[in-house]
Amino acid sequence: MKHLISLLAFSFLIGCDAEKSNETKPPEAISVSPNLKYEIKGDMVTITRCDKKASGELIIAAIIEGKPVTNIGTGAFDSRSSLTSITIPDSVTSIGGGAFGDCNNLTSITIPNSVKTIGGAAFANCTSLKSIAIPDGVTSIEGSAFRGCTSLTSITIPDSVTIIGDFAFISCTSLTSITIPDGVTSIGDGTFWYCTSLTSITIPDGVTSIGAWAFSRCTKLSAVTFLGDAYKIGDRAFEKSSPTIYRKPDAKGWGDTLAGRPVKLITEKP
């Protein structure tokens, strides 16, 4: 009988410990930053807002309430000037317009390969951001996406991008060079307007149109190399810029000038 009582007591204690363990085990949602607000629609989570008091490094959870975080909403982190670093999980496919606009102390952001769209003005006026890699899979860089990123010195654009929107890099005054991938077919109005440190750029042969003011006020731009036939180019594309245009010898449709700038053969480049 004593052994039976001891056995029952031991079983009771084990059961209590297990129940206590289950009670204290944190739920999945406990990993969600208390600084973030979100909404759930169907099986998808959208980050809608970040608390103004958030500061330093912030890691966005991949799963909230058992559902994947797929979207960073419009203006979600707008003007959160105390944030210095943000990591976006690889469940996210879309970054909304103005999502990180005016985060002027943001020096680092990790964008996963899952992202397909980057909205207009998504990183506008992130004045401390020095470099960024746009992941493979993104097909367009929307208008004003990096407007006023005055510390941005380099950017990697993947081959998947086909469209660079209007004013995408306007006033990126520290940008010295940029590689436009072969898949790009259109460069929008004012795309590189007032990129005052840009010295040269190569336009791939897939581009069929370049917008007005595309390279306006690029005061250090000395050479623009075109790899295809003559393009349709907007008004004042090189206003207050003075580059020499270089083309391939076998390219078609070229004259002696383009948008008021002299055209020479690539073989004549210094």
C-alpha positions in Angstrom: 0.0 0.0 0.0 2.8 2.4 0.8 4.4 1.8 -2.6 1.1 2.5 -4.3 0.6 5.8 -2.4 4.2 6.8 -3.3 3.6 5.9 -6.9 0.4 8.0 -7.1 2.1 11.0 -5.4 5.0 10.8 -7.9 2.6 10.6 -10.8 0.7 13.6 -9.5 3.9 15.7 -9.2 5.0 14.8 -12.7 1.5 15.8 -14.0 1.7 19.1 -12.2 5.2 19.8 -13.7 4.0 19.0 -17.2 0.9 21.2 -16.8 3.1 24.0 -15.4 5.5 23.6 -18.3 2.7 23.9 -20.8 1.4 27.0 -19.1 4.7 28.8 -19.2 5.7 27.8 -22.8 5.5 31.0 -24.8 3.0 31.1 -27.6 4.2 31.6 -31.2 3.1 35.2 -31.2 5.4 36.1 -28.3 8.2 36.5 -30.9 6.3 39.4 -32.4 8.0 42.8 -31.7 5.7 44.8 -29.3 6.6 47.8 -31.5 4.7 46.4 -34.5 1.0 46.5 -35.4 -0.4 44.2 -38.0 -3.5 42.9 -39.6 -4.5 39.4 -40.8 -6.5 38.7 -43.9 -7.0 35.1 -44.8 -3.7 33.4 -44.4 -1.5 36.5 -44.8 -0.2 39.1 -42.4 0.6 42.7 -43.2 2.7 44.9 -41.0 0.7 48.1 -40.8 2.6 50.3 -38.3 5.6 50.6 -36.2 5.6 52.4 -32.8 7.3 55.8 -32.8 9.3 54.7 -29.8 11.0 51.8 -31.6 14.8 52.3 -31.9 18.0 50.6 -32.8 17.9 47.2 -34.6 14.5 45.6 -35.4 13.8 42.1 -36.7 10.4 41.5 -38.2 9.0 38.1 -37.3 8.3 35.7 -40.2 5.2 34.1 -38.5 2.5 35.9 -36.5 -0.4 34.0 -35.0 0.6 31.0 -37.1 0.4 32.9 -40.4 3.2 34.2 -42.6 4.1 37.8 -42.7 3.8 38.6 -46.5 3.5 42.4 -46.7 5.1 45.5 -45.3 2.2 48.0 -45.6 2.2 51.5 -47.0 4.0 53.9 -44.7 4.4 51.2 -42.1 7.8 52.5 -40.8 7.5 56.1 -42.1 9.5 58.6 -40.2 10.8 56.2 -37.6 14.0 58.1 -37.2 15.4 56.1 -34.2 15.6 52.9 -36.2 19.1 52.0 -37.4 18.7 48.5 -38.8 15.8 46.4 -40.1 15.7 42.8 -41.1 12.8 41.7 -43.3 11.9 37.9 -43.1 12.0 35.8 -46.3 8.2 35.3 -46.1 7.6 38.9 -47.3 6.8 39.4 -51.0 5.8 43.0 -51.1 7.1 46.3 -49.7 4.5 49.0 -49.9 4.8 52.6 -51.0 6.6 54.9 -48.5 7.2 51.9 -46.2 10.5 53.2 -44.9 10.3 56.8 -46.0 12.1 59.4 -43.9 13.9 56.8 -41.7 16.8 59.1 -41.7 19.0 57.1 -39.3 18.5 53.8 -41.0 22.0 52.5 -42.1 21.2 48.9 -42.9 18.2 46.9 -44.2 18.1 43.3 -45.3 15.6 42.6 -48.1 15.1 38.9 -48.8 14.9 37.2 -52.2 11.2 36.5 -51.7 10.3 40.2 -52.3 8.8 40.8 -55.7 7.6 44.4 -55.6 9.1 47.6 -54.0 6.5 50.4 -53.9 7.0 54.0 -54.8 9.0 56.1 -52.3 9.7 53.0 -50.3 13.0 54.2 -49.1 12.7 57.9 -49.9 14.9 60.2 -47.8 16.7 57.5 -45.9 19.6 59.8 -45.7 21.9 57.5 -43.7 21.5 54.4 -46.0 24.8 53.9 -47.8 24.2 50.7 -49.9 21.4 48.3 -50.7 21.0 45.1 -52.6 17.7 44.6 -54.4 17.0 40.9 -54.5 16.5 38.7 -57.6 12.8 38.5 -58.4 12.0 42.2 -58.1 10.7 43.2 -61.5 10.3 47.0 -61.1 11.7 49.8 -59.0 8.8 52.1 -58.6 8.8 55.9 -58.8 10.9 57.8 -56.2 11.8 54.5 -54.5 15.2 55.9 -53.3 14.6 59.6 -53.7 16.9 61.7 -51.6 19.0 58.9 -50.2 21.9 61.3 -50.0 24.4 58.8 -48.5 23.7 56.0 -51.0 27.0 55.3 -52.8 26.1 52.0 -54.5 23.1 49.9 -55.4 22.8 46.4 -56.9 20.0 45.9 -59.3 19.2 42.3 -60.3 18.6 41.1 -63.9 14.9 40.5 -63.0 14.2 44.3 -63.0 12.6 45.5 -66.3 11.4 49.0 -65.3 13.1 51.8 -63.3 10.4 54.2 -62.4 10.2 58.0 -62.5 12.6 59.8 -60.2 13.7 56.5 -58.7 17.1 57.8 -57.7 16.6 61.6 -57.8 18.9 63.5 -55.5 21.1 60.5 -54.6 24.0 62.9 -54.4 26.6 60.3 -53.3 25.8 57.7 -56.0 29.0 57.3 -58.0 28.1 54.4 -60.2 25.2 52.1 -61.0 24.9 49.0 -63.2 21.6 48.8 -65.1 20.9 45.1 -65.9 20.2 43.8 -69.4 16.5 43.1 -68.7 15.6 46.8 -68.2 13.5 48.2 -71.0 12.4 51.5 -69.6 14.1 54.3 -67.6 11.6 56.8 -66.3 11.4 60.6 -66.1 14.1 62.2 -63.9 15.4 58.8 -62.8 18.9 60.1 -62.0 18.1 63.8 -61.7 20.6 65.6 -59.5 22.9 62.6 -58.9 25.8 65.0 -58.7 28.5 62.3 -58.0 27.6 60.0 -60.9 30.4 60.0 -63.4 29.5 57.4 -65.9 26.7 55.0 -66.8 26.1 52.2 -69.4 22.7 51.7 -70.9 22.0 48.1 -72.1 20.6 47.3 -75.5 17.2 46.2 -74.2 16.2 49.8 -73.2 13.7 51.3 -75.6 12.9 54.6 -73.9 14.5 57.1 -71.6 12.3 59.7 -69.9 12.6 63.5 -69.7 15.2 64.9 -67.3 16.6 61.3 -66.8 20.2 62.6 -66.3 19.4 66.3 -65.6 21.9 68.1 -63.3 24.3 65.2 -63.1 27.1 67.7 -63.1 30.0 65.2 -63.0 28.6 62.8 -65.6 31.2 62.6 -68.3 30.3 59.5 -70.3 27.1 57.6 -71.2 27.6 54.4 -73.1 24.7 53.0 -75.2 24.9 49.3 -76.2 22.0 49.3 -78.6 20.4 51.1 -81.4 19.4 54.8 -81.0 16.7 55.2 -78.3 13.7 57.3 -77.8 14.8 59.9 -75.2 12.7 62.5 -73.4 13.1 66.3 -73.4 16.0 67.8 -71.4 17.4 64.4 -70.6 20.9 65.9 -70.1 19.9 69.4 -69.0 22.8 71.0 -67.1 24.8 67.8 -67.6 27.6 67.6 -70.2 28.4 63.9 -71.0 29.8 62.5 -74.2 27.6 59.8 -75.6 29.3 56.6 -76.8 27.8 54.0 -79.1 28.7 50.7 -80.7 30.0 51.0 -84.3 27.3 48.7 -85.7 24.4 50.3 -83.9 21.6 51.8 -86.0 19.8 55.1 -86.1 22.4 57.2 -84.5 23.3 60.8 -85.6 26.0 63.1 -84.5 24.2 64.2 -81.4 21.6 62.9 -78.8 19.5 65.3 -76.8 22.1 68.0 -77.6 25.2 65.9 -76.6 27.9 64.8 -79.0 27.9 61.1 -80.0 31.1 59.2 -80.6 32.1 55.6 -81.1 33.0 53.4 -78.1 36.4 53.0 -79.6 37.0 56.7 -79.1 36.5 56.5 -75.4 39.5 57.8 -73.5 
